[in-house]
Amino acid sequence: MTAAENVCYTLINVPMDSEPPSEISLKNDLGNDCDVLAFLISFPPPLEKGDVKLKTEALKKVIIMILNGEKLPGLLMTIIRFVLPLQDHTIKKLLLVFWEIVPKTTPDGRLLQEMILVCDAYRKDLQHPNEFIRGSTLRFLCKLKEAELLEPLMPAIRACLEHRHSYVRRNAVLAIYTIYRNFEHLIPDAPELIHDFLVNEKDASCKRNAFMMLIHADQDRALDYLSTCIDQVQTFGDILQLVIVELIYKVCHANPSERARFIRCIYNLLQSSSPAVKYEAAGTLVTLSSAPTAIKAAAQCYIDLIIKESDNNVKLIVLDRLIELKEHPSHERVLQDLVMDILRVLSTPDLEVRKKTLQLALDLVSSRNVEELVIVLKKEVIKTNNVTEHEDTDKYRQLLVRTLHSCSVRFPDMAANVIPVLMEFLSDNNEAAAADVLEFVREAIQRFDNLRPLIVEKMLEVFHAIKSVKIYRGALWILGEYCSTKEDIQSVMTEVRRSLGEIPIVESEIKKEAGELKPEEEVSVGPAQKLVTEMGTYATQSALSSSRPAKKEEDRPPLRGFLLDGDFFVAASLATTLTKIALRYVSLVQEKKKQNSFIAEAMLLMATILHLGKSSLPKKPITDDDVDRISLCLKVLSECSPLMNDIFNKECRQSLSHMLSAKLEEEKLSQKKESEKRNVMVQPDDPISFMQLTAKNEMSSKEDQFQLSLLAAMGNTQRKEAADPLASKLNKVTQLTGFSDPVYAEAYVHVNQYDIVLDVLVVNQTSDTLQNCTLELATLGDLKLVEKPSPLTLAPHDFANIKANVKVASTENGIIFGNVVYDVSGAASDRNCVVLSDIHIDIMDYIQPASCTDAEFRQMWAEFEWENKVTVNTNIIDLNEYLQHILKSTNMKCLTPEKALSGYCGFMAANLYARSIFGEDALANVSIEKPIHLGPEAPVTGHIRIRAKSQGMALSLGDKINLSQKKTSL
């Protein structure tokens, strides 16, 4: 039986605030302390003479007792006599549950005589005028497994197919289907009966149930019906259309020759008004046909769904299907023609959807569509300018910049169109977006010689508007490195002087503080007054007033502001830039006077910055490193040696070139690995599989997409077990009690994505009956018990399985602990208790390797406040081996390139990154060395620093590293 055919279960809620019902408590409820059976006969209890409310409560307690394993045979006849005839709807619902769970046979397997009376009562309910009672009775019959009970009811069930109400008719179809599947001899003509019913039925839900039955019971009849109405499929309700899609999928996979017959129907269902039908039809179409037209139609359907659906989860699911389509080499070219349609998804405000969309578009970009893609992305970038209504706008701008960066690197012709737009964002308030633009500009100016004049020109235009000191430093470096003409060098010097303000800085600042220098004073002319002089002539008098703005309102030039704030690292960068352009100016201009003038101006700027750093004006004094750097630049300019000229003007650029080349090689290598994964390797001697010659049993072994999607929705996705037998299910079994304890317990820990299912086996090792045996659990850490397990009764040497669900809220080590409590039947002592061993939940079940850029890693490293420093204590003697061991133990990914880790120098530093399924980031920096002075067999030493946003994540990861540092010898 497939997952789709499983019968639904009824959940019964037991009040947690009351004791679990027992036979004694039921006796008290009934009002007598004598034996239940004697009580029922001798004195009219609630079940006999009580009102409906009292009978309802008593019946509920009886149901709970039976579920707990109690045997109450004496109550059966009483319920038949005094409760079964009642017409109250609540009582009737409870009776359906009671008859489902109560034992209906004698120990030798024969049907109890009393059940004949029950059968007669339900025959009357099947003819009841109330449609709810008829329908619920039909649903109850689906759960019966006794053919003797069902046989007398068959005429009444058949009659329900003609009832006026659709609720009765659709449940009658389900009842007939279940009976036909379990006891075919009771209704051998069921497929023919349901086919005739389907032809004449008008209600969508009834037709859906009938069609579903024909699919599983008689597929040929289902196909005959579909053939008669295949042109009207579009007019059917969505629930029936979904079943039709499932039938076509199964038929075409079992019999490929039928594809041509039904593929047009699937095409028509792509135009359905129901999003669910469109989604399933598109998925089925892709599995049935690889033709470009089919793939294009399915992809277009997916894109329409993403745009029209408001739920972001639906958008992400459908985007994943598009990404799966792209993975197929023959489908990729078809999707490339739809890139512009895919970009319409960017209108969604959700950042995750936009991120996936941009990545998909970038994977599909080609020389045919790159120009249109760049135009759309440029418009999107411009839209984000000065827009702050959404918190993710800055991050979205970053994504757009990176996508344009990747496009320009892969298609250099596009760089000239992209650069002018992006350069405007260097002055953006969002430093991260500006840093991405700067990185792109640096790579473009190095790779594309023809664009250098344009980039330098745009850089000089926006230079004065840059607000971030980090971006300012990068812009200074680019201008110093790539300004190659005399005019550009002069422009850079002008911009630097403009950004630095009046020099010497110290003197001008002191004068400004003293009030002697008032460059910011505003002079205003007062209203003119006419006066009469002594000679009787008229004269005009006007008053000049000057107002000096408050200190906070003064607009300092940007570079001057950075220096007065104590950020002298930018001064070191400025000194290097001035040295480079001065040395280049000397080589370009032959006139000695101009050379000396330019060098003197550069040295003056450096000297005034040094003077400022040593004074008390800045908020923080200049560091020794920055002093050394500026002093070195002064010395280089004073000597102007050819060696220094080569180092400053050639070696720096070569270093950048090497770095970009290494980065490009790494990207190509990763792309090559991805393409190798996607390409299916076929060996020359592999057998060829012909679909037409495939046996039916082999066809059925293929994966059923509907079954897989249903299992995924239920959270039951099957993980592929490792080939290693140690990784089997037995490895996840935890022993909770000892073998000598009266109750033995062990648990299988099944970790799903957001919850943990504990399947606990409880064995009664005594010769006594254990009543109210309850598994009591509690948790430590960010775990939460969803519901308490229900109590049960264990016969002597009996066993039972108890399931408990634990919700996981975040990534940290958790502990589940508790005990088993029970009463011994007939004993007068208090409740017995067996304490369970602790169950430790491993953090590694929730951590997955992830990747991020160096800039993102540094930013997170600075932001995260929790750090855990772990000292290396291992028996591994090789640095690389230790790093691989840590990566395997912690599920983290090494961000440091392999080239940087290659070679041997006795020291290694690497950055690691992982992300939990809850979106929590974990960073680690491994700094290890090989102590050579202790000999070649000395183990690795060093430290691992872990940083995370939450304390639990940092501590848990540190504990995991401590536990798994040493390599165990097998």
Helices and strands as residue ranges (DSSP letters): G 3-5, H 23-30, H 36-42, H 46-49, H 52-67, H 75-82, H 89-101, H 115-125, H 131-141, H 147-150, G 151-153, H 154-160, H 166-182, G 184-186, H 190-200, H 204-217, H 219-228, G 230-235, H 238-254, G 256-258, H 259-269, H 275-288, H 292-308, H 312-327, H 329-336, H 339-342, G 343-347, H 351-364, H 370-384, H 393-410, G 412-414, H 415-423, G 424-427, H 431-447, G 449-451, H 452-462, G 463-465, H 469-482, H 486-500, H 505-514, E 522-525, E 529-532, E 538-541, E 544-547, G 551-553, H 558-564, H 569-588, H 592-614, H 624-639, H 642-646, I 647-651, H 652-678, G 691-693, H 696-700, H 705-713, G 725-727, G 729-732, E 733-735, E 743-751, E 755-764, E 770-780, E 783-785, E 792-794, E 799-808, E 814-824, E 832-835, E 839-841, G 843-845, E 847-849, H 854-863, E 866-871, H 879-890, E 893-894, H 898-901, E 907-916, E 921-929, G 932-934, E 941-948, H 951-964
